[in-house]
């Protein structure tokens, strides 16, 4: 199950926020775009960019985030972390990570550290379980008590 | 190859450092306010409290 699938299935019941954080593999960092590695990456994940430099200003970061939003087409609205990486650090999110936050503001699910812990199917299961539990709770609350 | 090893070590160290303080299941999610790709339309995580669960998808283009 992809993020796009999750969004399509749950966007009316779950608020999805895509948060663009600092680049994982920019040309001027841990670049994976050259040689055979780059070719394999492009074959395996055609929408991932291999020619992006690490943005140095918030304007550059917004520009890359916009390009990313357009290219990946998850359908999820993208928000941009500030240059101090405050949100990224608070969630230990780099290079990629998934969370589900409940209606009460508490963490319901946190994916493992990226990239290997990035598992949309696990997020999907967490969403299903959470909605099932909360809907059952709502049902219990809303069901009139029958007095004999 | 040496470069890759150095980058991997640095990435692992970064993750270890910040994951120690990242929220776990049952913890309050740290609140934040961020803007969209045009620097507009601020969104605050706490705005959804009492309204909807929120899926946070962190990532970049590379």
N, CA and C atoms of all chains as a GROMACS GRO file, in nm:
protein
  630
    1UNK      N    1   0.085  -0.119   0.000
    1UNK     CA    2   0.000   0.000   0.000
    1UNK      C    3   0.089   0.125   0.000
    2UNK      N    4   0.064   0.215  -0.094
    2UNK     CA    5   0.145   0.336  -0.105
    2UNK      C    6   0.082   0.450  -0.024
    3UNK      N    7   0.157   0.557  -0.005
    3UNK     CA    8   0.102   0.675   0.063
    3UNK      C    9  -0.016   0.731  -0.013
    4UNK      N   10  -0.005   0.727  -0.145
    4UNK     CA   11  -0.115   0.775  -0.228
    4UNK      C   12  -0.242   0.694  -0.201
    5UNK      N   13  -0.226   0.563  -0.190
    5UNK     CA   14  -0.341   0.476  -0.159
    5UNK      C   15  -0.401   0.511  -0.023
    6UNK      N   16  -0.313   0.530   0.075
    6UNK     CA   17  -0.360   0.564   0.210
    6UNK      C   18  -0.438   0.695   0.208
    7UNK      N   19  -0.381   0.792   0.138
    7UNK     CA   20  -0.446   0.922   0.132
    7UNK      C   21  -0.584   0.909   0.066
    8UNK      N   22  -0.588   0.837  -0.045
    8UNK     CA   23  -0.715   0.820  -0.115
    8UNK      C   24  -0.820   0.751  -0.026
    9UNK      N   25  -0.775   0.657   0.055
    9UNK     CA   26  -0.867   0.578   0.136
    9UNK      C   27  -0.915   0.652   0.260
   10UNK      N   28  -0.824   0.733   0.320
   10UNK     CA   29  -0.856   0.787   0.452
   10UNK      C   30  -0.861   0.939   0.461
   11UNK      N   31  -0.841   1.012   0.354
   11UNK     CA   32  -0.823   1.156   0.368
   11UNK      C   33  -0.945   1.228   0.425
   12UNK      N   34  -1.062   1.166   0.417
   12UNK     CA   35  -1.181   1.231   0.474
   12UNK      C   36  -1.191   1.209   0.625
   13UNK      N   37  -1.114   1.112   0.676
   13UNK     CA   38  -1.121   1.082   0.821
   13UNK      C   39  -0.990   1.109   0.892
   14UNK      N   40  -0.884   1.126   0.815
   14UNK     CA   41  -0.752   1.151   0.874
   14UNK      C   42  -0.690   1.272   0.803
   15UNK      N   43  -0.633   1.364   0.880
   15UNK     CA   44  -0.563   1.477   0.820
   15UNK      C   45  -0.421   1.434   0.786
   16UNK      N   46  -0.386   1.439   0.662
   16UNK     CA   47  -0.250   1.404   0.621
   16UNK      C   48  -0.168   1.532   0.604
   17UNK      N   49  -0.051   1.536   0.666
   17UNK     CA   50   0.041   1.648   0.649
   17UNK      C   51   0.175   1.593   0.600
   18UNK      N   52   0.216   1.636   0.483
   18UNK     CA   53   0.347   1.600   0.432
   18UNK      C   54   0.444   1.710   0.475
   19UNK      N   55   0.549   1.673   0.542
   19UNK     CA   56   0.643   1.774   0.593
   19UNK      C   57   0.778   1.754   0.526
   20UNK      N   58   0.814   1.856   0.448
   20UNK     CA   59   0.942   1.852   0.377
   20UNK      C   60   1.053   1.890   0.474
   21UNK      N   61   1.149   1.800   0.488
   21UNK     CA   62   1.263   1.826   0.577
   21UNK      C   63   1.391   1.827   0.493
   22UNK      N   64   1.503   1.841   0.557
   22UNK     CA   65   1.627   1.857   0.480
   22UNK      C   66   1.656   1.735   0.393
   23UNK      N   67   1.724   1.760   0.284
   23UNK     CA   68   1.747   1.656   0.185
   23UNK      C   69   1.828   1.538   0.242
   24UNK      N   70   1.794   1.420   0.194
   24UNK     CA   71   1.864   1.300   0.238
   24UNK      C   72   1.993   1.277   0.160
   25UNK      N   73   1.982   1.293   0.028
   25UNK     CA   74   2.096   1.260  -0.058
   25UNK      C   75   2.119   1.369  -0.164
   26UNK      N   76   2.150   1.491  -0.117
   26UNK     CA   77   2.174   1.599  -0.213
   26UNK      C   78   2.308   1.580  -0.286
   27UNK      N   79   2.320   1.648  -0.397
   27UNK     CA   80   2.443   1.638  -0.476
   27UNK      C   81   2.565   1.679  -0.393
   28UNK      N   82   2.544   1.780  -0.305
   28UNK     CA   83   2.656   1.829  -0.224
   28UNK      C   84   2.661   1.762  -0.085
   29UNK      N   85   2.605   1.642  -0.076
   29UNK     CA   86   2.608   1.568   0.050
   29UNK      C   87   2.632   1.421   0.022
   30UNK      N   88   2.550   1.337   0.083
   30UNK     CA   89   2.561   1.192   0.062
   30UNK      C   90   2.487   1.159  -0.066
   31UNK      N   91   2.553   1.186  -0.177
   31UNK     CA   92   2.488   1.176  -0.309
   31UNK      C   93   2.489   1.032  -0.359
   32UNK      N   94   2.372   0.989  -0.404
   32UNK     CA   95   2.360   0.853  -0.458
   32UNK      C   96   2.328   0.855  -0.608
   33UNK      N   97   2.346   0.974  -0.667
   33UNK     CA   98   2.300   0.989  -0.804
   33UNK      C   99   2.400   0.952  -0.911
   34UNK      N  100   2.524   0.920  -0.874
   34UNK     CA  101   2.622   0.894  -0.979
   34UNK      C  102   2.643   0.744  -1.001
   35UNK      N  103   2.692   0.713  -1.119
   35UNK     CA  104   2.728   0.575  -1.151
   35UNK      C  105   2.612   0.478  -1.149
   36UNK      N  106   2.645   0.355  -1.122
   36UNK     CA  107   2.546   0.247  -1.126
   36UNK      C  108   2.440   0.264  -1.016
   37UNK      N  109   2.482   0.319  -0.902
   37UNK     CA  110   2.387   0.341  -0.793
   37UNK      C  111   2.278   0.437  -0.836
   38UNK      N  112   2.320   0.544  -0.901
   38UNK     CA  113   2.223   0.643  -0.948
   38UNK      C  114   2.127   0.585  -1.051
   39UNK      N  115   2.182   0.502  -1.141
   39UNK     CA  116   2.097   0.441  -1.244
   39UNK      C  117   1.996   0.345  -1.182
   40UNK      N  118   2.042   0.268  -1.084
   40UNK     CA  119   1.951   0.173  -1.018
   40UNK      C  120   1.843   0.247  -0.939
   41UNK      N  121   1.884   0.357  -0.875
   41UNK     CA  122   1.789   0.436  -0.797
   41UNK      C  123   1.680   0.492  -0.888
   42UNK      N  124   1.721   0.541  -1.002
   42UNK     CA  125   1.626   0.598  -1.098
   42UNK      C  126   1.529   0.492  -1.151
   43UNK      N  127   1.582   0.371  -1.171
   43UNK     CA  128   1.497   0.263  -1.219
   43UNK      C  129   1.396   0.221  -1.112
   44UNK      N  130   1.446   0.210  -0.988
   44UNK     CA  131   1.361   0.160  -0.879
   44UNK      C  132   1.261   0.265  -0.833
   45UNK      N  133   1.304   0.389  -0.827
   45UNK     CA  134   1.218   0.495  -0.775
   45UNK      C  135   1.228   0.616  -0.868
   46UNK      N  136   1.154   0.608  -0.977
   46UNK     CA  137   1.169   0.705  -1.086
   46UNK      C  138   1.133   0.848  -1.047
   47UNK      N  139   1.049   0.865  -0.944
   47UNK     CA  140   1.007   1.001  -0.906
   47UNK      C  141   1.106   1.069  -0.811
   48UNK      N  142   1.198   0.992  -0.757
   48UNK     CA  143   1.295   1.049  -0.665
   48UNK      C  144   1.400   1.127  -0.744
   49UNK      N  145   1.435   1.246  -0.694
   49UNK     CA  146   1.532   1.330  -0.763
   49UNK      C  147   1.674   1.288  -0.726
   50UNK      N  148   1.765   1.303  -0.821
   50UNK     CA  149   1.906   1.272  -0.795
   50UNK      C  150   1.994   1.392  -0.829
   51UNK      N  151   1.932   1.507  -0.856
   51UNK     CA  152   2.009   1.623  -0.900
   51UNK      C  153   1.980   1.747  -0.814
   52UNK      N  154   1.946   1.724  -0.689
   52UNK     CA  155   1.908   1.835  -0.602
   52UNK      C  156   2.020   1.867  -0.504
   53UNK      N  157   2.054   1.996  -0.495
   53UNK     CA  158   2.152   2.042  -0.396
   53UNK      C  159   2.079   2.074  -0.267
   54UNK      N  160   2.149   2.065  -0.156
   54UNK     CA  161   2.089   2.093  -0.026
   54UNK      C  162   2.051   2.242  -0.019
   55UNK      N  163   1.923   2.274  -0.003
   55UNK     CA  164   1.883   2.416   0.003
   55UNK      C  165   1.953   2.488   0.118
   56UNK      N  166   1.997   2.610   0.089
   56UNK     CA  167   2.069   2.689   0.190
   56UNK      C  168   1.983   2.798   0.251
   57UNK      N  169   1.870   2.829   0.190
   57UNK     CA  170   1.780   2.931   0.242
   57UNK      C  171   1.639   2.874   0.244
   58UNK      N  172   1.551   2.938   0.320
   58UNK     CA  173   1.412   2.890   0.327
   58UNK      C  174   1.345   2.904   0.190
   59UNK      N  175   1.385   3.006   0.114
   59UNK     CA  176   1.326   3.020  -0.020
   59UNK      C  177   1.365   2.902  -0.110
   60UNK      N  178   1.494   2.865  -0.103
   60UNK     CA  179   1.538   2.748  -0.182
   60UNK      C  180   1.468   2.621  -0.133
   61UNK      N  181   1.453   2.611  -0.003
   61UNK     CA  182   1.389   2.491   0.053
   61UNK      C  183   1.243   2.482   0.006
   62UNK      N  184   1.174   2.595   0.007
   62UNK     CA  185   1.034   2.595  -0.040
   62UNK      C  186   1.027   2.558  -0.187
   63UNK      N  187   1.124   2.607  -0.265
   63UNK     CA  188   1.126   2.577  -0.409
   63UNK      C  189   1.141   2.426  -0.433
   64UNK      N  190   1.236   2.365  -0.364
   64UNK     CA  191   1.257   2.221  -0.380
   64UNK      C  192   1.136   2.144  -0.328
   65UNK      N  193   1.081   2.189  -0.217
   65UNK     CA  194   0.962   2.122  -0.160
   65UNK      C  195   0.846   2.128  -0.259
   66UNK      N  196   0.832   2.241  -0.326
   66UNK     CA  197   0.726   2.254  -0.427
   66UNK      C  198   0.748   2.160  -0.544
   67UNK      N  199   0.873   2.150  -0.588
   67UNK     CA  200   0.905   2.056  -0.697
   67UNK      C  201   0.877   1.912  -0.653
   68UNK      N  202   0.911   1.883  -0.530
   68UNK     CA  203   0.888   1.749  -0.474
   68UNK      C  204   0.739   1.718  -0.469
   69UNK      N  205   0.661   1.813  -0.420
   69UNK     CA  206   0.516   1.795  -0.410
   69UNK      C  207   0.456   1.767  -0.548
   70UNK      N  208   0.503   1.841  -0.647
   70UNK     CA  209   0.452   1.824  -0.783
   70UNK      C  210   0.492   1.688  -0.842
   71UNK      N  211   0.617   1.650  -0.818
   71UNK     CA  212   0.668   1.526  -0.879
   71UNK      C  213   0.609   1.401  -0.814
   72UNK      N  214   0.601   1.401  -0.682
   72UNK     CA  215   0.558   1.278  -0.614
   72UNK      C  216   0.408   1.256  -0.624
   73UNK      N  217   0.333   1.365  -0.628
   73UNK     CA  218   0.187   1.356  -0.649
   73UNK      C  219   0.118   1.260  -0.553
   74UNK      N  220   0.152   1.272  -0.425
   74UNK     CA  221   0.080   1.192  -0.325
   74UNK      C  222  -0.062   1.243  -0.309
   75UNK      N  223  -0.082   1.370  -0.341
   75UNK     CA  224  -0.210   1.434  -0.316
   75UNK      C  225  -0.214   1.498  -0.179
   76UNK      N  226  -0.106   1.483  -0.105
   76UNK     CA  227  -0.100   1.536   0.031
   76UNK      C  228  -0.034   1.674   0.028
   77UNK      N  229  -0.097   1.771   0.094
   77UNK     CA  230  -0.044   1.906   0.096
   77UNK      C  231   0.088   1.908   0.172
   78UNK      N  232   0.186   1.979   0.117
   78UNK     CA  233   0.320   1.980   0.176
   78UNK      C  234   0.346   2.108   0.255
   79UNK      N  235   0.404   2.090   0.373
   79UNK     CA  236   0.449   2.201   0.457
   79UNK      C  237   0.599   2.188   0.475
   80UNK      N  238   0.664   2.302   0.498
   80UNK     CA  239   0.810   2.305   0.491
   80UNK      C  240   0.871   2.336   0.628
   81UNK      N  241   0.959   2.248   0.672
   81UNK     CA  242   1.029   2.271   0.798
   81UNK      C  243   1.120   2.393   0.783
   82UNK      N  244   1.137   2.466   0.891
   82UNK     CA  245   1.223   2.585   0.886
   82UNK      C  246   1.370   2.542   0.880
   83UNK      N  247   1.459   2.639   0.853
   83UNK     CA  248   1.600   2.607   0.833
   83UNK      C  249   1.671   2.560   0.960
   84UNK      N  250   1.608   2.583   1.076
   84UNK     CA  251   1.668   2.530   1.199
   84UNK      C  252   1.634   2.381   1.220
   85UNK      N  253   1.555   2.326   1.129
   85UNK     CA  254   1.517   2.184   1.133
   85UNK      C  255   1.448   2.146   1.264
   86UNK      N  256   1.378   2.240   1.323
   86UNK     CA  257   1.321   2.217   1.457
   86UNK      C  258   1.222   2.100   1.460
   87UNK      N  259   1.134   2.094   1.362
   87UNK     CA  260   1.033   1.987   1.362
   87UNK      C  261   1.099   1.854   1.328
   88UNK      N  262   1.189   1.856   1.234
   88UNK     CA  263   1.265   1.736   1.198
   88UNK      C  264   1.335   1.679   1.321
   89UNK      N  265   1.400   1.764   1.398
   89UNK     CA  266   1.472   1.718   1.517
   89UNK      C  267   1.376   1.667   1.624
   90UNK      N  268   1.264   1.738   1.643
   90UNK     CA  269   1.169   1.700   1.748
   90UNK      C  270   1.112   1.560   1.724
   91UNK      N  271   1.101   1.523   1.597
   91UNK     CA  272   1.044   1.393   1.562
   91UNK      C  273   1.149   1.292   1.514
   92UNK      N  274   1.276   1.332   1.520
   92UNK     CA  275   1.384   1.246   1.468
   92UNK      C  276   1.343   1.189   1.332
   93UNK      N  277   1.304   1.278   1.245
   93UNK     CA  278   1.236   1.236   1.122
   93UNK      C  279   1.328   1.211   1.003
   94UNK      N  280   1.447   1.266   1.004
   94UNK     CA  281   1.536   1.255   0.888
   94UNK      C  282   1.593   1.114   0.874
   95UNK      N  283   1.599   1.057   0.756
   95UNK     CA  284   1.563   1.115   0.626
   95UNK      C  285   1.413   1.103   0.592
   96UNK      N  286   1.343   1.010   0.657
   96UNK     CA  287   1.201   0.995   0.630
   96UNK      C  288   1.138   0.917   0.744
   97UNK      N  289   1.015   0.953   0.779
   97UNK     CA  290   0.951   0.885   0.892
   97UNK      C  291   0.801   0.909   0.888
   98UNK      N  292   0.727   0.819   0.950
   98UNK     CA  293   0.580   0.828   0.955
   98UNK      C  294   0.532   0.829   1.099
   99UNK      N  295   0.434   0.912   1.127
   99UNK     CA  296   0.370   0.915   1.259
   99UNK      C  297   0.218   0.920   1.239
  100UNK      N  298   0.146   0.870   1.339
  100UNK     CA  299   0.002   0.893   1.348
  100UNK      C  300  -0.026   0.953   1.485
  101UNK      N  301  -0.091   1.068   1.484
  101UNK     CA  302  -0.124   1.139   1.608
  101UNK      C  303  -0.274   1.132   1.628
  102UNK      N  304  -0.315   1.090   1.746
  102UNK     CA  305  -0.457   1.074   1.773
  102UNK      C  306  -0.529   1.206   1.793
  103UNK      N  307  -0.660   1.198   1.802
  103UNK     CA  308  -0.743   1.318   1.820
  103UNK      C  309  -0.706   1.391   1.950
  104UNK      N  310  -0.655   1.316   2.047
  104UNK     CA  311  -0.615   1.378   2.175
  104UNK      C  312  -0.475   1.437   2.170
  105UNK      N  313  -0.410   1.430   2.055
  105UNK     CA  314  -0.276   1.490   2.040
  105UNK      C  315  -0.163   1.397   2.080
  106UNK      N  316  -0.196   1.273   2.116
  106UNK     CA  317  -0.091   1.179   2.155
  106UNK      C  318  -0.052   1.088   2.039
  107UNK      N  319   0.073   1.046   2.042
  107UNK     CA  320   0.124   0.960   1.935
  107UNK      C  321   0.059   0.822   1.944
  108UNK      N  322   0.001   0.781   1.834
  108UNK     CA  323  -0.062   0.649   1.824
  108UNK      C  324   0.034   0.550   1.758
  109UNK      N  325   0.110   0.600   1.664
  109UNK     CA  326   0.204   0.515   1.590
  109UNK      C  327   0.324   0.599   1.550
  110UNK      N  328   0.442   0.543   1.566
  110UNK     CA  329   0.560   0.604   1.506
  110UNK      C  330   0.635   0.498   1.430
  111UNK      N  331   0.662   0.527   1.307
  111UNK     CA  332   0.737   0.434   1.225
  111UNK      C  333   0.881   0.429   1.272
  112UNK      N  334   0.951   0.328   1.226
  112UNK     CA  335   1.093   0.318   1.259
  112UNK      C  336   1.172   0.425   1.186
  113UNK      N  337   1.298   0.435   1.220
  113UNK     CA  338   1.384   0.533   1.156
  113UNK      C  339   1.398   0.501   1.008
  114UNK      N  340   1.397   0.607   0.928
  114UNK     CA  341   1.410   0.589   0.785
  114UNK      C  342   1.553   0.558   0.746
  115UNK      N  343   1.571   0.508   0.627
  115UNK     CA  344   1.466   0.476   0.530
  115UNK      C  345   1.401   0.338   0.553
  116UNK      N  346   1.467   0.252   0.631
  116UNK     CA  347   1.418   0.114   0.638
  116UNK      C  348   1.290   0.101   0.721
  117UNK      N  349   1.268   0.197   0.812
  117UNK     CA  350   1.148   0.192   0.894
  117UNK      C  351   1.028   0.262   0.833
  118UNK      N  352   1.045   0.312   0.712
  118UNK     CA  353   0.938   0.385   0.643
  118UNK      C  354   0.846   0.283   0.576
  119UNK      N  355   0.732   0.252   0.645
  119UNK     CA  356   0.643   0.146   0.598
  119UNK      C  357   0.499   0.195   0.592
  120UNK      N  358   0.457   0.245   0.477
  120UNK     CA  359   0.319   0.295   0.465
  120UNK      C  360   0.214   0.191   0.504
  121UNK      N  361   0.240   0.063   0.477
  121UNK     CA  362   0.142  -0.040   0.512
  121UNK      C  363   0.123  -0.046   0.663
  122UNK      N  364   0.231  -0.026   0.739
  122UNK     CA  365   0.220  -0.027   0.885
  122UNK      C  366   0.141   0.094   0.933
  123UNK      N  367   0.161   0.208   0.868
  123UNK     CA  368   0.081   0.326   0.901
  123UNK      C  369  -0.066   0.298   0.869
  124UNK      N  370  -0.090   0.232   0.756
  124UNK     CA  371  -0.227   0.200   0.718
  124UNK      C  372  -0.295   0.112   0.823
  125UNK      N  373  -0.221   0.015   0.875
  125UNK     CA  374  -0.278  -0.072   0.979
  125UNK      C  375  -0.307   0.009   1.106
  126UNK      N  376  -0.214   0.099   1.140
  126UNK     CA  377  -0.234   0.183   1.259
  126UNK      C  378  -0.359   0.270   1.243
  127UNK      N  379  -0.378   0.323   1.124
  127UNK     CA  380  -0.496   0.406   1.098
  127UNK      C  381  -0.624   0.322   1.111
  128UNK      N  382  -0.621   0.206   1.049
  128UNK     CA  383  -0.738   0.118   1.054
  128UNK      C  384  -0.772   0.082   1.199
  129UNK      N  385  -0.670   0.042   1.274
  129UNK     CA  386  -0.692   0.004   1.414
  129UNK      C  387  -0.745   0.123   1.494
  130UNK      N  388  -0.684   0.238   1.474
  130UNK     CA  389  -0.724   0.356   1.552
  130UNK      C  390  -0.868   0.397   1.521
  131UNK      N  391  -0.901   0.402   1.393
  131UNK     CA  392  -1.037   0.441   1.356
  131UNK      C  393  -1.138   0.339   1.407
  132UNK      N  394  -1.101   0.212   1.401
  132UNK     CA  395  -1.190   0.108   1.451
  132UNK      C  396  -1.217   0.127   1.600
  133UNK      N  397  -1.111   0.154   1.676
  133UNK     CA  398  -1.125   0.173   1.821
  133UNK      C  399  -1.206   0.297   1.853
  134UNK      N  400  -1.176   0.407   1.786
  134UNK     CA  401  -1.244   0.532   1.819
  134UNK      C  402  -1.389   0.529   1.772
  135UNK      N  403  -1.412   0.465   1.658
  135UNK     CA  404  -1.551   0.455   1.612
  135UNK      C  405  -1.633   0.367   1.705
  136UNK      N  406  -1.569   0.261   1.756
  136UNK     CA  407  -1.639   0.178   1.853
  136UNK      C  408  -1.669   0.257   1.979
  137UNK      N  409  -1.571   0.340   2.022
  137UNK     CA  410  -1.592   0.421   2.141
  137UNK      C  411  -1.707   0.518   2.119
  138UNK      N  412  -1.707   0.582   2.000
  138UNK     CA  413  -1.815   0.676   1.968
  138UNK      C  414  -1.950   0.605   1.972
  139UNK      N  415  -1.950   0.484   1.915
  139UNK     CA  416  -2.074   0.408   1.911
  139UNK      C  417  -2.125   0.381   2.051
  140UNK      N  418  -2.029   0.342   2.139
  140UNK     CA  419  -2.070   0.313   2.276
  140UNK      C  420  -2.126   0.437   2.345
  141UNK      N  421  -2.061   0.552   2.318
  141UNK     CA  422  -2.105   0.675   2.382
  141UNK      C  423  -2.242   0.717   2.329
  142UNK      N  424  -2.260   0.697   2.198
  142UNK     CA  425  -2.382   0.748   2.136
  142UNK      C  426  -2.502   0.651   2.148
  143UNK      N  427  -2.472   0.526   2.183
  143UNK     CA  428  -2.581   0.430   2.194
  143UNK      C  429  -2.664   0.459   2.318
  144UNK      N  430  -2.793   0.482   2.303
  144UNK     CA  431  -2.878   0.510   2.419
  144UNK      C  432  -2.880   0.392   2.515
  145UNK      N  433  -2.881   0.421   2.641
  145UNK     CA  434  -2.888   0.316   2.741
  145UNK      C  435  -3.032   0.270   2.754
  146UNK      N  436  -3.050   0.139   2.751
  146UNK     CA  437  -3.186   0.085   2.764
  146UNK      C  438  -3.207   0.043   2.909
  147UNK      N  439  -3.301   0.104   2.974
  147UNK     CA  440  -3.330   0.070   3.114
  147UNK      C  441  -3.447  -0.027   3.118
  148UNK      N  442  -3.430  -0.133   3.191
  148UNK     CA  443  -3.539  -0.230   3.202
  148UNK      C  444  -3.631  -0.195   3.319
  149UNK      N  445   3.393   0.503  -0.146
  149UNK     CA  446   3.346   0.411  -0.042
  149UNK      C  447   3.366   0.469   0.097
  150UNK      N  448   3.487   0.532   0.118
  150UNK     CA  449   3.514   0.595   0.248
  150UNK      C  450   3.413   0.704   0.275
  151UNK      N  451   3.382   0.780   0.171
  151UNK     CA  452   3.285   0.889   0.183
  151UNK      C  453   3.149   0.835   0.226
  152UNK      N  454   3.107   0.726   0.166
  152UNK     CA  455   2.978   0.665   0.200
  152UNK      C  456   2.976   0.619   0.345
  153UNK      N  457   3.084   0.560   0.388
  153UNK     CA  458   3.093   0.513   0.527
  153UNK      C  459   3.083   0.632   0.623
  154UNK      N  460   3.151   0.740   0.590
  154UNK     CA  461   3.146   0.860   0.675
  154UNK      C  462   3.005   0.917   0.681
  155UNK      N  463   2.940   0.925   0.566
  155UNK     CA  464   2.803   0.978   0.562
  155UNK      C  465   2.708   0.888   0.641
  156UNK      N  466   2.726   0.757   0.626
  156UNK     CA  467   2.638   0.664   0.698
  156UNK      C  468   2.658   0.677   0.849
  157UNK      N  469   2.781   0.691   0.892
  157UNK     CA  470   2.810   0.708   1.035
  157UNK      C  471   2.748   0.836   1.088
  158UNK      N  472   2.760   0.943   1.010
  158UNK     CA  473   2.705   1.072   1.052
  158UNK      C  474   2.552   1.064   1.060
  159UNK      N  475   2.491   0.996   0.962
  159UNK     CA  476   2.345   0.984   0.960
  159UNK      C  477   2.297   0.902   1.080
  160UNK      N  478   2.365   0.794   1.108
  160UNK     CA  479   2.328   0.709   1.221
  160UNK      C  480   2.342   0.785   1.353
  161UNK      N  481   2.448   0.862   1.365
  161UNK     CA  482   2.470   0.941   1.486
  161UNK      C  483   2.359   1.045   1.504
  162UNK      N  484   2.321   1.108   1.394
  162UNK     CA  485   2.213   1.208   1.399
  162UNK      C  486   2.084   1.142   1.446
  163UNK      N  487   2.051   1.027   1.388
  163UNK     CA  488   1.927   0.959   1.424
  163UNK      C  489   1.929   0.915   1.570
  164UNK      N  490   2.040   0.863   1.615
  164UNK     CA  491   2.051   0.817   1.753
  164UNK      C  492   2.034   0.933   1.850
  165UNK      N  493   2.094   1.046   1.816
  165UNK     CA  494   2.089   1.164   1.903
  165UNK      C  495   1.947   1.215   1.920
  166UNK      N  496   1.874   1.227   1.809
  166UNK     CA  497   1.741   1.289   1.816
  166UNK      C  498   1.630   1.188   1.846
  167UNK      N  499   1.650   1.062   1.809
  167UNK     CA  500   1.545   0.964   1.836
  167UNK      C  501   1.528   0.941   1.987
  168UNK      N  502   1.634   0.965   2.062
  168UNK     CA  503   1.626   0.947   2.207
  168UNK      C  504   1.520   1.039   2.268
  169UNK      N  505   1.495   1.152   2.203
  169UNK     CA  506   1.400   1.249   2.256
  169UNK      C  507   1.271   1.258   2.174
  170UNK      N  508   1.260   1.177   2.070
  170UNK     CA  509   1.141   1.181   1.984
  170UNK      C  510   1.022   1.120   2.059
  171UNK      N  511   0.901   1.163   2.029
  171UNK     CA  512   0.784   1.111   2.100
  171UNK      C  513   0.759   0.964   2.068
  172UNK      N  514   0.720   0.892   2.170
  172UNK     CA  515   0.686   0.751   2.156
  172UNK      C  516   0.534   0.735   2.169
  173UNK      N  517   0.485   0.616   2.145
  173UNK     CA  518   0.340   0.591   2.154
  173UNK      C  519   0.290   0.630   2.293
  174UNK      N  520   0.185   0.712   2.295
  174UNK     CA  521   0.128   0.759   2.422
  174UNK      C  522   0.177   0.896   2.463
  175UNK      N  523   0.290   0.940   2.407
  175UNK     CA  524   0.343   1.074   2.438
  175UNK      C  525   0.264   1.181   2.361
  176UNK      N  526   0.260   1.300   2.418
  176UNK     CA  527   0.203   1.412   2.343
  176UNK      C  528   0.295   1.443   2.225
  177UNK      N  529   0.237   1.459   2.107
  177UNK     CA  530   0.316   1.493   1.989
  177UNK      C  531   0.359   1.640   1.999
  178UNK      N  532   0.486   1.669   1.980
  178UNK     CA  533   0.531   1.808   1.987
  178UNK      C  534   0.453   1.895   1.888
  179UNK      N  535   0.404   2.007   1.938
  179UNK     CA  536   0.328   2.095   1.850
  179UNK      C  537   0.422   2.173   1.759
  180UNK      N  538   0.370   2.214   1.646
  180UNK     CA  539   0.449   2.295   1.553
  180UNK      C  540   0.357   2.378   1.466
  181UNK      N  541   0.414   2.480   1.409
  181UNK     CA  542   0.343   2.557   1.306
  181UNK      C  543   0.436   2.572   1.187
  182UNK      N  544   0.389   2.529   1.071
  182UNK     CA  545   0.468   2.536   0.948
  182UNK      C  546   0.386   2.598   0.838
  183UNK      N  547   0.456   2.644   0.734
  183UNK     CA  548   0.390   2.706   0.619
  183UNK      C  549   0.405   2.616   0.496
  184UNK      N  550   0.321   2.641   0.398
  184UNK     CA  551   0.326   2.561   0.276
  184UNK      C  552   0.444   2.601   0.188
  185UNK      N  553   0.451   2.546   0.068
  185UNK     CA  554   0.566   2.568  -0.021
  185UNK      C  555   0.575   2.711  -0.073
  186UNK      N  556   0.468   2.787  -0.052
  186UNK     CA  557   0.470   2.928  -0.091
  186UNK      C  558   0.493   3.019   0.029
  187UNK      N  559   0.520   2.959   0.144
  187UNK     CA  560   0.540   3.038   0.265
  187UNK      C  561   0.410   3.093   0.321
  188UNK      N  562   0.300   3.033   0.282
  188UNK     CA  563   0.168   3.081   0.323
  188UNK      C  564   0.090   2.968   0.391
  189UNK      N  565  -0.034   3.000   0.423
  189UNK     CA  566  -0.127   2.900   0.480
  189UNK      C  567  -0.067   2.821   0.597
  190UNK      N  568  -0.036   2.890   0.705
  190UNK     CA  569   0.023   2.818   0.819
  190UNK      C  570  -0.069   2.709   0.871
  191UNK      N  571  -0.007   2.601   0.913
  191UNK     CA  572  -0.083   2.491   0.974
  191UNK      C  573  -0.019   2.460   1.108
  192UNK      N  574  -0.103   2.436   1.207
  192UNK     CA  575  -0.054   2.403   1.342
  192UNK      C  576  -0.109   2.265   1.378
  193UNK      N  577  -0.023   2.178   1.423
  193UNK     CA  578  -0.066   2.043   1.457
  193UNK      C  579  -0.182   2.045   1.557
  194UNK      N  580  -0.172   2.131   1.656
  194UNK     CA  581  -0.273   2.133   1.762
  194UNK      C  582  -0.410   2.181   1.713
  195UNK      N  583  -0.413   2.240   1.593
  195UNK     CA  584  -0.543   2.281   1.537
  195UNK      C  585  -0.636   2.161   1.515
  196UNK      N  586  -0.577   2.043   1.499
  196UNK     CA  587  -0.657   1.924   1.468
  196UNK      C  588  -0.697   1.847   1.593
  197UNK      N  589  -0.648   1.892   1.708
  197UNK     CA  590  -0.679   1.824   1.833
  197UNK      C  591  -0.829   1.831   1.859
  198UNK      N  592  -0.888   1.717   1.888
  198UNK     CA  593  -1.032   1.713   1.909
  198UNK      C  594  -1.112   1.708   1.779
  199UNK      N  595  -1.041   1.712   1.665
  199UNK     CA  596  -1.109   1.713   1.534
  199UNK      C  597  -1.085   1.583   1.457
  200UNK      N  598  -0.957   1.558   1.428
  200UNK     CA  599  -0.919   1.446   1.341
  200UNK      C  600  -0.784   1.390   1.386
  201UNK      N  601  -0.762   1.260   1.366
  201UNK     CA  602  -0.624   1.211   1.380
  201UNK      C  603  -0.540   1.268   1.266
  202UNK      N  604  -0.409   1.275   1.288
  202UNK     CA  605  -0.320   1.335   1.188
  202UNK      C  606  -0.209   1.237   1.152
  203UNK      N  607  -0.192   1.214   1.023
  203UNK     CA  608  -0.080   1.134   0.973
  203UNK      C  609   0.030   1.230   0.930
  204UNK      N  610   0.148   1.215   0.991
  204UNK     CA  611   0.263   1.299   0.956
  204UNK      C  612   0.356   1.219   0.865
  205UNK      N  613   0.383   1.276   0.749
  205UNK     CA  614   0.469   1.210   0.651
  205UNK      C  615   0.592   1.297   0.629
  206UNK      N  616   0.704   1.257   0.686
  206UNK     CA  617   0.828   1.334   0.674
  206UNK      C  618   0.912   1.279   0.560
  207UNK      N  619   0.970   1.370   0.482
  207UNK     CA  620   1.058   1.325   0.377
  207UNK      C  621   1.117   1.439   0.298
  208UNK      N  622   1.195   1.403   0.197
  208UNK     CA  623   1.254   1.502   0.108
  208UNK      C  624   1.245   1.451  -0.035
  209UNK      N  625   1.314   1.519  -0.126
  209UNK     CA  626   1.301   1.486  -0.268
  209UNK      C  627   1.404   1.380  -0.311
  210UNK      N  628   1.508   1.362  -0.229
  210UNK     CA  629   1.614   1.269  -0.271
  210UNK      C  630   1.614   1.144  -0.184
   0.00000   0.00000   0.00000
